[in-house]
Amino acid sequence: MSDPVLLVGFGGAIGALGRYTVTTLVEGERFPLSTFLVNVLGSFLLGLVLFADVAESIQLFVGVGACGAFTTFSTFSVDTVRLVEEGHVRTATIYALGNVLVSVTAIGIAWVLVA
């Protein structure tokens, strides 16, 4: 299978199912832990794929498809706004900063491991 559309599509299906699975297994009533986890794990996996200098087909399947569907900036943004709306400004701040800092750190760790 070398058709880019199929690679991204099948990867996206796997990523979406993975995200749904994490969301159903990890609950966070006051802190959106499942979204935090998928963003950090997806960032790490994307870093591994990009820094490992793998074939373009793997980058499309894993990077664009699976990681693209697995991670979620939109849910992260909604979760942050909801926390603020509910009066949990401190938690929202920790969540937003933590998501960005830990996800970037995960990519950095992947880079160090692969380089």
Beta strands, then each sheet from edge to edge (+ up, - down):
end
